Amino acid sequence: MKYYSIGEASAKFNIPESTIRYYEKKGLLPLIERDEAGRRLFSEDQITLLEIVIYLKNTHMPISGIKQYVDWVVEGDNTTERRLEMMKNHKQAVLAEISLMTESLKKIDVKITRYTKRIQDRKEQK
């Protein structure tokens, strides 16, 4: 089995090592193995879990929600229905946030257009 160091995991996902350590401290990366020197070793399964933690965090799931998800993963197949429901609910929250951002972006574009026109009008008056 291939193992990754914390540096390799950090590089793979382009996140600081300190973030990975924080996730481990918060219980989001359970069962991390360590070598004789105490350095973290990430198995393929741990790398997959880290990737899931990252995309849940990137979509603004709170740490407490991610922790619950990870606990259910560790608990096993009897939590599959709960994990599915959590993912469905999170998807709806992400879609709502995307919709809000899209609407807000339209308003920003209106301001950009207005300011650009104002600057052009001033230049033409000179």
KOLGU-4560 file (N, C-alpha, C; in nm, 3 decimals, padded with zeros to 5 digits):
<recs>
<n_xx: 00.085 n_yy: -00.118 n_zz: 00.000 ca_xx: 00.000 ca_yy: 00.000 ca_zz: 00.000 c_xx: 00.089 c_yy: 00.124 c_zz: 00.000 mol: A seq: 1 type: MET>
<n_xx: 00.050 n_yy: 00.221 n_zz: -00.081 ca_xx: 00.125 ca_yy: 00.346 ca_zz: -00.089 c_xx: 00.080 c_yy: 00.439 c_zz: 00.022 mol: A seq: 2 type: LYS>
<n_xx: 00.177 n_yy: 00.505 n_zz: 00.083 ca_xx: 00.150 ca_yy: 00.605 ca_zz: 00.186 c_xx: 00.207 c_yy: 00.738 c_zz: 00.140 mol: A seq: 3 type: TYR>
<n_xx: 00.141 n_yy: 00.845 n_zz: 00.184 ca_xx: 00.183 ca_yy: 00.981 ca_zz: 00.153 c_xx: 00.223 c_yy: 01.049 c_zz: 00.282 mol: A seq: 4 type: TYR>
<n_xx: 00.325 n_yy: 01.132 n_zz: 00.274 ca_xx: 00.362 ca_yy: 01.216 ca_zz: 00.388 c_xx: 00.267 c_yy: 01.335 c_zz: 00.393 mol: A seq: 5 type: SER>
<n_xx: 00.271 n_yy: 01.409 n_zz: 00.502 ca_xx: 00.187 ca_yy: 01.528 ca_zz: 00.512 c_xx: 00.226 c_yy: 01.630 c_zz: 00.405 mol: A seq: 6 type: ILE>
<n_xx: 00.354 n_yy: 01.638 n_zz: 00.372 ca_xx: 00.399 ca_yy: 01.729 ca_zz: 00.267 c_xx: 00.343 c_yy: 01.689 c_zz: 00.131 mol: A seq: 7 type: GLY>
<n_xx: 00.341 n_yy: 01.559 n_zz: 00.104 ca_xx: 00.287 ca_yy: 01.512 ca_zz: -00.024 c_xx: 00.136 c_yy: 01.535 c_zz: -00.030 mol: A seq: 8 type: GLU>
<n_xx: 00.067 n_yy: 01.511 n_zz: 00.082 ca_xx: -00.078 ca_yy: 01.535 ca_zz: 00.086 c_xx: -00.107 c_yy: 01.684 c_zz: 00.068 mol: A seq: 9 type: ALA>
<n_xx: -00.026 n_yy: 01.766 n_zz: 00.133 ca_xx: -00.040 ca_yy: 01.911 ca_zz: 00.121 c_xx: -00.023 c_yy: 01.955 c_zz: -00.025 mol: A seq: 10 type: SER>
<n_xx: 00.079 n_yy: 01.904 n_zz: -00.090 ca_xx: 00.105 ca_yy: 01.940 ca_zz: -00.230 c_xx: -00.003 c_yy: 01.889 c_zz: -00.322 mol: A seq: 11 type: ALA>
<n_xx: -00.050 n_yy: 01.769 n_zz: -00.296 ca_xx: -00.154 ca_yy: 01.707 ca_zz: -00.381 c_xx: -00.280 c_yy: 01.793 c_zz: -00.386 mol: A seq: 12 type: LYS>
<n_xx: -00.317 n_yy: 01.851 n_zz: -00.271 ca_xx: -00.440 ca_yy: 01.928 ca_zz: -00.264 c_xx: -00.417 c_yy: 02.079 c_zz: -00.258 mol: A seq: 13 type: PHE>
<n_xx: -00.290 n_yy: 02.118 n_zz: -00.265 ca_xx: -00.254 ca_yy: 02.260 ca_zz: -00.263 c_xx: -00.311 c_yy: 02.332 c_zz: -00.141 mol: A seq: 14 type: ASN>
<n_xx: -00.293 n_yy: 02.270 n_zz: -00.026 ca_xx: -00.334 ca_yy: 02.331 ca_zz: 00.100 c_xx: -00.214 c_yy: 02.325 c_zz: 00.196 mol: A seq: 15 type: ILE>
<n_xx: -00.209 n_yy: 02.415 n_zz: 00.293 ca_xx: -00.097 ca_yy: 02.413 ca_zz: 00.388 c_xx: -00.100 c_yy: 02.289 c_zz: 00.477 mol: A seq: 16 type: PRO>
<n_xx: 00.017 n_yy: 02.245 n_zz: 00.517 ca_xx: 00.026 ca_yy: 02.134 ca_zz: 00.612 c_xx: -00.049 c_yy: 02.168 c_zz: 00.741 mol: A seq: 17 type: GLU>
<n_xx: -00.045 n_yy: 02.294 n_zz: 00.780 ca_xx: -00.114 ca_yy: 02.336 ca_zz: 00.903 c_xx: -00.264 c_yy: 02.310 c_zz: 00.894 mol: A seq: 18 type: SER>
<n_xx: -00.320 n_yy: 02.321 n_zz: 00.775 ca_xx: -00.463 ca_yy: 02.294 ca_zz: 00.757 c_xx: -00.491 c_yy: 02.146 c_zz: 00.780 mol: A seq: 19 type: THR>
<n_xx: -00.404 n_yy: 02.061 n_zz: 00.729 ca_xx: -00.422 ca_yy: 01.917 ca_zz: 00.749 c_xx: -00.411 c_yy: 01.883 c_zz: 00.897 mol: A seq: 20 type: ILE>
<n_xx: -00.313 n_yy: 01.943 n_zz: 00.964 ca_xx: -00.299 ca_yy: 01.920 ca_zz: 01.108 c_xx: -00.424 c_yy: 01.967 c_zz: 01.183 mol: A seq: 21 type: ARG>
<n_xx: -00.479 n_yy: 02.081 n_zz: 01.142 ca_xx: -00.602 ca_yy: 02.134 ca_zz: 01.204 c_xx: -00.717 c_yy: 02.036 c_zz: 01.183 mol: A seq: 22 type: TYR>
<n_xx: -00.732 n_yy: 01.986 n_zz: 01.062 ca_xx: -00.839 ca_yy: 01.889 ca_zz: 01.035 c_xx: -00.824 c_yy: 01.765 c_zz: 01.122 mol: A seq: 23 type: TYR>
<n_xx: -00.700 n_yy: 01.719 n_zz: 01.138 ca_xx: -00.677 ca_yy: 01.602 ca_zz: 01.223 c_xx: -00.713 c_yy: 01.633 c_zz: 01.368 mol: A seq: 24 type: GLU>
<n_xx: -00.671 n_yy: 01.751 n_zz: 01.417 ca_xx: -00.700 ca_yy: 01.792 ca_zz: 01.554 c_xx: -00.851 c_yy: 01.798 c_zz: 01.580 mol: A seq: 25 type: LYS>
<n_xx: -00.927 n_yy: 01.841 n_zz: 01.479 ca_xx: -01.072 ca_yy: 01.853 ca_zz: 01.491 c_xx: -01.144 c_yy: 01.718 c_zz: 01.473 mol: A seq: 26 type: LYS>
<n_xx: -01.068 n_yy: 01.613 n_zz: 01.449 ca_xx: -01.128 ca_yy: 01.480 ca_zz: 01.436 c_xx: -01.180 c_yy: 01.447 c_zz: 01.297 mol: A seq: 27 type: GLY>
<n_xx: -01.139 n_yy: 01.526 n_zz: 01.197 ca_xx: -01.187 ca_yy: 01.505 ca_zz: 01.061 c_xx: -01.104 c_yy: 01.401 c_zz: 00.986 mol: A seq: 28 type: LEU>
<n_xx: -00.989 n_yy: 01.367 n_zz: 01.041 ca_xx: -00.900 ca_yy: 01.268 ca_zz: 00.978 c_xx: -00.861 c_yy: 01.164 c_zz: 01.083 mol: A seq: 29 type: LEU>
<n_xx: -00.955 n_yy: 01.078 n_zz: 01.121 ca_xx: -00.925 ca_yy: 00.980 ca_zz: 01.224 c_xx: -00.835 c_yy: 00.868 c_zz: 01.170 mol: A seq: 30 type: PRO>
<n_xx: -00.774 n_yy: 00.800 n_zz: 01.260 ca_xx: -00.697 ca_yy: 00.679 ca_zz: 01.228 c_xx: -00.574 c_yy: 00.705 c_zz: 01.140 mol: A seq: 31 type: LEU>
<n_xx: -00.518 n_yy: 00.825 n_zz: 01.150 ca_xx: -00.395 ca_yy: 00.854 ca_zz: 01.077 c_xx: -00.283 c_yy: 00.770 c_zz: 01.138 mol: A seq: 32 type: ILE>
<n_xx: -00.212 n_yy: 00.700 n_zz: 01.053 ca_xx: -00.098 ca_yy: 00.621 ca_zz: 01.100 c_xx: 00.024 c_yy: 00.711 c_zz: 01.110 mol: A seq: 33 type: GLU>
<n_xx: 00.122 n_yy: 00.665 n_zz: 01.188 ca_xx: 00.247 ca_yy: 00.740 ca_zz: 01.202 c_xx: 00.364 c_yy: 00.644 c_zz: 01.188 mol: A seq: 34 type: ARG>
<n_xx: 00.474 n_yy: 00.699 n_zz: 01.138 ca_xx: 00.594 ca_yy: 00.617 ca_zz: 01.126 c_xx: 00.669 c_yy: 00.616 c_zz: 01.259 mol: A seq: 35 type: ASP>
<n_xx: 00.786 n_yy: 00.552 n_zz: 01.260 ca_xx: 00.864 ca_yy: 00.539 ca_zz: 01.383 c_xx: 00.902 c_yy: 00.674 c_zz: 01.443 mol: A seq: 36 type: GLU>
<n_xx: 00.916 n_yy: 00.774 n_zz: 01.358 ca_xx: 00.954 ca_yy: 00.908 ca_zz: 01.404 c_xx: 00.832 c_yy: 00.993 c_zz: 01.441 mol: A seq: 37 type: ALA>
<n_xx: 00.711 n_yy: 00.937 n_zz: 01.431 ca_xx: 00.590 ca_yy: 01.010 ca_zz: 01.467 c_xx: 00.532 c_yy: 01.094 c_zz: 01.355 mol: A seq: 38 type: GLY>
<n_xx: 00.587 n_yy: 01.080 n_zz: 01.233 ca_xx: 00.535 ca_yy: 01.157 ca_zz: 01.119 c_xx: 00.408 c_yy: 01.090 c_zz: 01.066 mol: A seq: 39 type: ARG>
<n_xx: 00.313 n_yy: 01.174 n_zz: 01.027 ca_xx: 00.187 ca_yy: 01.124 ca_zz: 00.975 c_xx: 00.208 c_yy: 01.051 c_zz: 00.843 mol: A seq: 40 type: ARG>
<n_xx: 00.134 n_yy: 00.941 n_zz: 00.828 ca_xx: 00.134 ca_yy: 00.865 ca_zz: 00.702 c_xx: -00.010 c_yy: 00.854 c_zz: 00.655 mol: A seq: 41 type: LEU>
<n_xx: -00.034 n_yy: 00.897 n_zz: 00.533 ca_xx: -00.169 ca_yy: 00.896 ca_zz: 00.477 c_xx: -00.183 c_yy: 00.783 c_zz: 00.377 mol: A seq: 42 type: PHE>
<n_xx: -00.273 n_yy: 00.690 n_zz: 00.406 ca_xx: -00.302 ca_yy: 00.581 ca_zz: 00.313 c_xx: -00.391 c_yy: 00.636 c_zz: 00.201 mol: A seq: 43 type: SER>
<n_xx: -00.415 n_yy: 00.554 n_zz: 00.101 ca_xx: -00.506 ca_yy: 00.595 ca_zz: -00.008 c_xx: -00.644 c_yy: 00.630 c_zz: 00.049 mol: A seq: 44 type: GLU>
<n_xx: -00.691 n_yy: 00.552 n_zz: 00.147 ca_xx: -00.821 ca_yy: 00.580 ca_zz: 00.209 c_xx: -00.819 c_yy: 00.714 c_zz: 00.281 mol: A seq: 45 type: ASP>
<n_xx: -00.711 n_yy: 00.745 n_zz: 00.350 ca_xx: -00.699 ca_yy: 00.873 ca_zz: 00.420 c_xx: -00.694 c_yy: 00.989 c_zz: 00.321 mol: A seq: 46 type: GLN>
<n_xx: -00.625 n_yy: 00.968 n_zz: 00.210 ca_xx: -00.618 ca_yy: 01.071 ca_zz: 00.105 c_xx: -00.758 c_yy: 01.097 c_zz: 00.050 mol: A seq: 47 type: ILE>
<n_xx: -00.833 n_yy: 00.989 n_zz: 00.028 ca_xx: -00.971 ca_yy: 01.003 ca_zz: -00.022 c_xx: -01.056 c_yy: 01.079 c_zz: 00.079 mol: A seq: 48 type: THR>
<n_xx: -01.042 n_yy: 01.045 n_zz: 00.207 ca_xx: -01.118 ca_yy: 01.115 ca_zz: 00.311 c_xx: -01.078 c_yy: 01.261 c_zz: 00.319 mol: A seq: 49 type: LEU>
<n_xx: -00.948 n_yy: 01.290 n_zz: 00.309 ca_xx: -00.901 ca_yy: 01.429 ca_zz: 00.308 c_xx: -00.963 c_yy: 01.505 c_zz: 00.192 mol: A seq: 50 type: LEU>
<n_xx: -00.970 n_yy: 01.444 n_zz: 00.076 ca_xx: -01.031 ca_yy: 01.509 ca_zz: -00.041 c_xx: -01.177 c_yy: 01.542 c_zz: -00.013 mol: A seq: 51 type: GLU>
<n_xx: -01.250 n_yy: 01.449 n_zz: 00.049 ca_xx: -01.390 ca_yy: 01.474 ca_zz: 00.083 c_xx: -01.401 c_yy: 01.590 c_zz: 00.182 mol: A seq: 52 type: ILE>
<n_xx: -01.318 n_yy: 01.588 n_zz: 00.284 ca_xx: -01.318 ca_yy: 01.697 ca_zz: 00.384 c_xx: -01.295 c_yy: 01.831 c_zz: 00.315 mol: A seq: 53 type: VAL>
<n_xx: -01.201 n_yy: 01.834 n_zz: 00.222 ca_xx: -01.169 ca_yy: 01.959 ca_zz: 00.151 c_xx: -01.287 c_yy: 02.007 c_zz: 00.069 mol: A seq: 54 type: ILE>
<n_xx: -01.352 n_yy: 01.918 n_zz: -00.007 ca_xx: -01.462 ca_yy: 01.970 ca_zz: -00.088 c_xx: -01.584 c_yy: 02.004 c_zz: -00.005 mol: A seq: 55 type: TYR>
<n_xx: -01.603 n_yy: 01.938 n_zz: 00.108 ca_xx: -01.713 ca_yy: 01.980 ca_zz: 00.196 c_xx: -01.682 c_yy: 02.116 c_zz: 00.258 mol: A seq: 56 type: LEU>
<n_xx: -01.558 n_yy: 02.136 n_zz: 00.299 ca_xx: -01.517 ca_yy: 02.266 ca_zz: 00.354 c_xx: -01.527 c_yy: 02.375 c_zz: 00.247 mol: A seq: 57 type: LYS>
<n_xx: -01.484 n_yy: 02.343 n_zz: 00.125 ca_xx: -01.491 ca_yy: 02.440 ca_zz: 00.016 c_xx: -01.634 c_yy: 02.481 c_zz: -00.018 mol: A seq: 58 type: ASN>
<n_xx: -01.729 n_yy: 02.395 n_zz: 00.014 ca_xx: -01.869 ca_yy: 02.426 ca_zz: -00.011 c_xx: -01.939 c_yy: 02.472 c_zz: 00.117 mol: A seq: 59 type: THR>
<n_xx: -01.856 n_yy: 02.518 n_zz: 00.212 ca_xx: -01.901 ca_yy: 02.584 ca_zz: 00.335 c_xx: -01.978 c_yy: 02.497 c_zz: 00.432 mol: A seq: 60 type: HIS>
<n_xx: -01.955 n_yy: 02.365 n_zz: 00.430 ca_xx: -02.013 ca_yy: 02.283 ca_zz: 00.536 c_xx: -01.936 c_yy: 02.314 c_zz: 00.664 mol: A seq: 61 type: MET>
<n_xx: -02.006 n_yy: 02.337 n_zz: 00.774 ca_xx: -01.936 ca_yy: 02.365 ca_zz: 00.900 c_xx: -01.853 c_yy: 02.245 c_zz: 00.945 mol: A seq: 62 type: PRO>
<n_xx: -01.748 n_yy: 02.274 n_zz: 01.021 ca_xx: -01.661 ca_yy: 02.168 ca_zz: 01.074 c_xx: -01.744 c_yy: 02.064 c_zz: 01.149 mol: A seq: 63 type: ILE>
<n_xx: -01.843 n_yy: 02.110 n_zz: 01.225 ca_xx: -01.926 ca_yy: 02.016 ca_zz: 01.301 c_xx: -02.001 c_yy: 01.919 c_zz: 01.209 mol: A seq: 64 type: SER>
<n_xx: -02.047 n_yy: 01.968 n_zz: 01.096 ca_xx: -02.115 ca_yy: 01.881 ca_zz: 00.999 c_xx: -02.018 c_yy: 01.782 c_zz: 00.935 mol: A seq: 65 type: GLY>
<n_xx: -01.899 n_yy: 01.831 n_zz: 00.902 ca_xx: -01.798 ca_yy: 01.742 ca_zz: 00.844 c_xx: -01.759 c_yy: 01.636 c_zz: 00.946 mol: A seq: 66 type: ILE>
<n_xx: -01.746 n_yy: 01.676 n_zz: 01.071 ca_xx: -01.711 ca_yy: 01.580 ca_zz: 01.177 c_xx: -01.818 c_yy: 01.473 c_zz: 01.189 mol: A seq: 67 type: LYS>
<n_xx: -01.945 n_yy: 01.513 n_zz: 01.183 ca_xx: -02.054 ca_yy: 01.416 ca_zz: 01.188 c_xx: -02.044 c_yy: 01.319 c_zz: 01.071 mol: A seq: 68 type: GLN>
<n_xx: -02.020 n_yy: 01.372 n_zz: 00.953 ca_xx: -02.007 ca_yy: 01.288 ca_zz: 00.834 c_xx: -01.892 c_yy: 01.187 c_zz: 00.853 mol: A seq: 69 type: TYR>
<n_xx: -01.777 n_yy: 01.234 n_zz: 00.897 ca_xx: -01.661 ca_yy: 01.147 ca_zz: 00.917 c_xx: -01.692 c_yy: 01.040 c_zz: 01.022 mol: A seq: 70 type: VAL>
<n_xx: -01.759 n_yy: 01.080 n_zz: 01.129 ca_xx: -01.797 ca_yy: 00.982 ca_zz: 01.232 c_xx: -01.885 c_yy: 00.873 c_zz: 01.172 mol: A seq: 71 type: ASP>
<n_xx: -01.978 n_yy: 00.913 n_zz: 01.085 ca_xx: -02.064 ca_yy: 00.814 ca_zz: 01.021 c_xx: -01.986 c_yy: 00.723 c_zz: 00.926 mol: A seq: 72 type: TRP>
<n_xx: -01.888 n_yy: 00.780 n_zz: 00.856 ca_xx: -01.803 ca_yy: 00.699 ca_zz: 00.769 c_xx: -01.730 c_yy: 00.593 c_zz: 00.851 mol: A seq: 73 type: VAL>
<n_xx: -01.673 n_yy: 00.635 n_zz: 00.962 ca_xx: -01.600 ca_yy: 00.542 ca_zz: 01.049 c_xx: -01.695 c_yy: 00.437 c_zz: 01.106 mol: A seq: 74 type: VAL>
<n_xx: -01.815 n_yy: 00.478 n_zz: 01.138 ca_xx: -01.914 ca_yy: 00.386 ca_zz: 01.194 c_xx: -01.949 c_yy: 00.274 c_zz: 01.096 mol: A seq: 75 type: GLU>
<n_xx: -01.951 n_yy: 00.304 n_zz: 00.968 ca_xx: -01.971 ca_yy: 00.197 ca_zz: 00.870 c_xx: -02.098 c_yy: 00.208 c_zz: 00.788 mol: A seq: 76 type: GLY>
<n_xx: -02.125 n_yy: 00.098 n_zz: 00.719 ca_xx: -02.236 ca_yy: 00.094 ca_zz: 00.622 c_xx: -02.373 c_yy: 00.119 c_zz: 00.682 mol: A seq: 77 type: ASP>
<n_xx: -02.390 n_yy: 00.095 n_zz: 00.811 ca_xx: -02.522 ca_yy: 00.117 ca_zz: 00.870 c_xx: -02.559 c_yy: 00.265 c_zz: 00.877 mol: A seq: 78 type: ASN>
<n_xx: -02.467 n_yy: 00.353 n_zz: 00.837 ca_xx: -02.496 ca_yy: 00.498 ca_zz: 00.837 c_xx: -02.512 c_yy: 00.554 c_zz: 00.695 mol: A seq: 79 type: THR>
<n_xx: -02.517 n_yy: 00.466 n_zz: 00.598 ca_xx: -02.523 ca_yy: 00.510 ca_zz: 00.459 c_xx: -02.644 c_yy: 00.600 c_zz: 00.433 mol: A seq: 80 type: THR>
<n_xx: -02.759 n_yy: 00.565 n_zz: 00.488 ca_xx: -02.880 ca_yy: 00.645 ca_zz: 00.465 c_xx: -02.863 c_yy: 00.785 c_zz: 00.525 mol: A seq: 81 type: GLU>
<n_xx: -02.804 n_yy: 00.793 n_zz: 00.643 ca_xx: -02.783 ca_yy: 00.923 ca_zz: 00.707 c_xx: -02.685 c_yy: 01.008 c_zz: 00.625 mol: A seq: 82 type: ARG>
<n_xx: -02.580 n_yy: 00.944 n_zz: 00.573 ca_xx: -02.482 ca_yy: 01.016 ca_zz: 00.491 c_xx: -02.547 c_yy: 01.065 c_zz: 00.362 mol: A seq: 83 type: ARG>
<n_xx: -02.630 n_yy: 00.982 n_zz: 00.302 ca_xx: -02.700 ca_yy: 01.022 ca_zz: 00.180 c_xx: -02.789 c_yy: 01.143 c_zz: 00.207 mol: A seq: 84 type: LEU>
<n_xx: -02.864 n_yy: 01.138 n_zz: 00.314 ca_xx: -02.953 ca_yy: 01.250 ca_zz: 00.349 c_xx: -02.872 c_yy: 01.377 c_zz: 00.375 mol: A seq: 85 type: GLU>
<n_xx: -02.759 n_yy: 01.363 n_zz: 00.444 ca_xx: -02.673 ca_yy: 01.477 ca_zz: 00.470 c_xx: -02.624 c_yy: 01.538 c_zz: 00.339 mol: A seq: 86 type: MET>
<n_xx: -02.580 n_yy: 01.454 n_zz: 00.246 ca_xx: -02.529 ca_yy: 01.504 ca_zz: 00.118 c_xx: -02.639 c_yy: 01.571 c_zz: 00.037 mol: A seq: 87 type: MET>
<n_xx: -02.758 n_yy: 01.516 n_zz: 00.039 ca_xx: -02.871 ca_yy: 01.578 ca_zz: -00.032 c_xx: -02.902 c_yy: 01.716 c_zz: 00.028 mol: A seq: 88 type: LYS>
<n_xx: -02.905 n_yy: 01.725 n_zz: 00.159 ca_xx: -02.931 ca_yy: 01.854 ca_zz: 00.225 c_xx: -02.820 c_yy: 01.954 c_zz: 00.196 mol: A seq: 89 type: ASN>
<n_xx: -02.696 n_yy: 01.906 n_zz: 00.200 ca_xx: -02.584 ca_yy: 01.996 ca_zz: 00.174 c_xx: -02.587 c_yy: 02.045 c_zz: 00.029 mol: A seq: 90 type: HIS>
<n_xx: -02.623 n_yy: 01.956 n_zz: -00.062 ca_xx: -02.633 ca_yy: 01.997 ca_zz: -00.203 c_xx: -02.734 c_yy: 02.110 c_zz: -00.217 mol: A seq: 91 type: LYS>
<n_xx: -02.847 n_yy: 02.100 n_zz: -00.151 ca_xx: -02.948 ca_yy: 02.205 ca_zz: -00.159 c_xx: -02.895 c_yy: 02.337 c_zz: -00.103 mol: A seq: 92 type: GLN>
<n_xx: -02.820 n_yy: 02.329 n_zz: 00.006 ca_xx: -02.760 ca_yy: 02.450 ca_zz: 00.065 c_xx: -02.660 c_yy: 02.512 c_zz: -00.032 mol: A seq: 93 type: ALA>
<n_xx: -02.580 n_yy: 02.428 n_zz: -00.098 ca_xx: -02.481 ca_yy: 02.478 ca_zz: -00.194 c_xx: -02.551 c_yy: 02.542 c_zz: -00.313 mol: A seq: 94 type: VAL>
<n_xx: -02.655 n_yy: 02.479 n_zz: -00.364 ca_xx: -02.730 ca_yy: 02.536 ca_zz: -00.476 c_xx: -02.793 c_yy: 02.670 c_zz: -00.439 mol: A seq: 95 type: LEU>
<n_xx: -02.844 n_yy: 02.681 n_zz: -00.317 ca_xx: -02.901 ca_yy: 02.809 ca_zz: -00.271 c_xx: -02.793 c_yy: 02.916 c_zz: -00.263 mol: A seq: 96 type: ALA>
<n_xx: -02.675 n_yy: 02.878 n_zz: -00.217 ca_xx: -02.565 ca_yy: 02.975 ca_zz: -00.208 c_xx: -02.519 c_yy: 03.017 c_zz: -00.348 mol: A seq: 97 type: GLU>
<n_xx: -02.514 n_yy: 02.922 n_zz: -00.440 ca_xx: -02.477 ca_yy: 02.955 ca_zz: -00.579 c_xx: -02.578 c_yy: 03.053 c_zz: -00.637 mol: A seq: 98 type: ILE>
<n_xx: -02.706 n_yy: 03.028 n_zz: -00.612 ca_xx: -02.810 ca_yy: 03.118 ca_zz: -00.662 c_xx: -02.795 c_yy: 03.258 c_zz: -00.603 mol: A seq: 99 type: SER>
<n_xx: -02.770 n_yy: 03.267 n_zz: -00.474 ca_xx: -02.750 ca_yy: 03.395 ca_zz: -00.409 c_xx: -02.628 c_yy: 03.467 c_zz: -00.468 mol: A seq: 100 type: LEU>
<n_xx: -02.520 n_yy: 03.393 n_zz: -00.487 ca_xx: -02.398 ca_yy: 03.453 ca_zz: -00.544 c_xx: -02.422 c_yy: 03.500 c_zz: -00.686 mol: A seq: 101 type: MET>
<n_xx: -02.496 n_yy: 03.422 n_zz: -00.763 ca_xx: -02.525 ca_yy: 03.460 ca_zz: -00.902 c_xx: -02.604 c_yy: 03.589 c_zz: -00.906 mol: A seq: 102 type: THR>
<n_xx: -02.704 n_yy: 03.601 n_zz: -00.821 ca_xx: -02.784 ca_yy: 03.724 ca_zz: -00.815 c_xx: -02.698 c_yy: 03.842 c_zz: -00.768 mol: A seq: 103 type: GLU>
<n_xx: -02.614 n_yy: 03.818 n_zz: -00.671 ca_xx: -02.527 ca_yy: 03.925 ca_zz: -00.621 c_xx: -02.428 c_yy: 03.968 c_zz: -00.728 mol: A seq: 104 type: SER>
<n_xx: -02.377 n_yy: 03.873 n_zz: -00.803 ca_xx: -02.283 ca_yy: 03.904 ca_zz: -00.911 c_xx: -02.349 c_yy: 03.992 c_zz: -01.017 mol: A seq: 105 type: LEU>
<n_xx: -02.476 n_yy: 03.967 n_zz: -01.046 ca_xx: -02.548 ca_yy: 04.051 ca_zz: -01.141 c_xx: -02.553 c_yy: 04.196 c_zz: -01.092 mol: A seq: 106 type: LYS>
<n_xx: -02.576 n_yy: 04.215 n_zz: -00.964 ca_xx: -02.580 ca_yy: 04.350 ca_zz: -00.906 c_xx: -02.442 c_yy: 04.417 c_zz: -00.914 mol: A seq: 107 type: LYS>
<n_xx: -02.338 n_yy: 04.339 n_zz: -00.892 ca_xx: -02.202 ca_yy: 04.393 ca_zz: -00.904 c_xx: -02.176 c_yy: 04.435 c_zz: -01.048 mol: A seq: 108 type: ILE>
<n_xx: -02.220 n_yy: 04.354 n_zz: -01.144 ca_xx: -02.203 ca_yy: 04.389 ca_zz: -01.285 c_xx: -02.275 c_yy: 04.520 c_zz: -01.319 mol: A seq: 109 type: ASP>
<n_xx: -02.391 n_yy: 04.543 n_zz: -01.260 ca_xx: -02.464 ca_yy: 04.668 ca_zz: -01.281 c_xx: -02.379 c_yy: 04.786 c_zz: -01.233 mol: A seq: 110 type: VAL>
<n_xx: -02.318 n_yy: 04.771 n_zz: -01.116 ca_xx: -02.232 ca_yy: 04.877 ca_zz: -01.063 c_xx: -02.111 c_yy: 04.899 c_zz: -01.154 mol: A seq: 111 type: LYS>
<n_xx: -02.050 n_yy: 04.793 n_zz: -01.199 ca_xx: -01.933 ca_yy: 04.806 ca_zz: -01.288 c_xx: -01.972 c_yy: 04.880 c_zz: -01.415 mol: A seq: 112 type: ILE>
<n_xx: -02.084 n_yy: 04.843 n_zz: -01.473 ca_xx: -02.132 ca_yy: 04.909 ca_zz: -01.594 c_xx: -02.159 c_yy: 05.057 c_zz: -01.568 mol: A seq: 113 type: THR>
<n_xx: -02.225 n_yy: 05.087 n_zz: -01.456 ca_xx: -02.256 ca_yy: 05.225 ca_zz: -01.422 c_xx: -02.129 c_yy: 05.308 c_zz: -01.403 mol: A seq: 114 type: ARG>
<n_xx: -02.031 n_yy: 05.255 n_zz: -01.328 ca_xx: -01.908 ca_yy: 05.329 ca_zz: -01.303 c_xx: -01.824 c_yy: 05.344 c_zz: -01.430 mol: A seq: 115 type: TYR>
<n_xx: -01.823 n_yy: 05.241 n_zz: -01.512 ca_xx: -01.748 ca_yy: 05.250 ca_zz: -01.638 c_xx: -01.808 c_yy: 05.358 c_zz: -01.726 mol: A seq: 116 type: THR>
<n_xx: -01.940 n_yy: 05.362 n_zz: -01.734 ca_xx: -02.008 ca_yy: 05.465 ca_zz: -01.815 c_xx: -01.979 c_yy: 05.604 c_zz: -01.758 mol: A seq: 117 type: LYS>
<n_xx: -01.984 n_yy: 05.617 n_zz: -01.626 ca_xx: -01.958 ca_yy: 05.745 ca_zz: -01.562 c_xx: -01.817 c_yy: 05.795 c_zz: -01.595 mol: A seq: 118 type: ARG>
<n_xx: -01.720 n_yy: 05.708 n_zz: -01.589 ca_xx: -01.581 ca_yy: 05.744 ca_zz: -01.620 c_xx: -01.568 c_yy: 05.782 c_zz: -01.767 mol: A seq: 119 type: ILE>
<n_xx: -01.632 n_yy: 05.707 n_zz: -01.855 ca_xx: -01.626 ca_yy: 05.739 ca_zz: -01.998 c_xx: -01.692 c_yy: 05.873 c_zz: -02.027 mol: A seq: 120 type: GLN>
<n_xx: -01.806 n_yy: 05.898 n_zz: -01.962 ca_xx: -01.875 ca_yy: 06.027 ca_zz: -01.980 c_xx: -01.787 c_yy: 06.143 c_zz: -01.936 mol: A seq: 121 type: ASP>
<n_xx: -01.716 n_yy: 06.129 n_zz: -01.826 ca_xx: -01.627 ca_yy: 06.234 ca_zz: -01.776 c_xx: -01.514 c_yy: 06.260 c_zz: -01.877 mol: A seq: 122 type: ARG>
<n_xx: -01.459 n_yy: 06.155 n_zz: -01.932 ca_xx: -01.350 ca_yy: 06.168 ca_zz: -02.028 c_xx: -01.399 c_yy: 06.241 c_zz: -02.155 mol: A seq: 123 type: LYS>
<n_xx: -01.520 n_yy: 06.211 n_zz: -02.196 ca_xx: -01.575 ca_yy: 06.273 ca_zz: -02.316 c_xx: -01.605 c_yy: 06.422 c_zz: -02.293 mol: A seq: 124 type: GLU>
<n_xx: -01.634 n_yy: 06.462 n_zz: -02.171 ca_xx: -01.665 ca_yy: 06.600 ca_zz: -02.139 c_xx: -01.540 c_yy: 06.687 c_zz: -02.134 mol: A seq: 125 type: GLN>
<n_xx: -01.424 n_yy: 06.627 n_zz: -02.124 ca_xx: -01.300 ca_yy: 06.705 ca_zz: -02.112 c_xx: -01.252 c_yy: 06.753 c_zz: -02.245 mol: A seq: 126 type: LYS>
</recs>
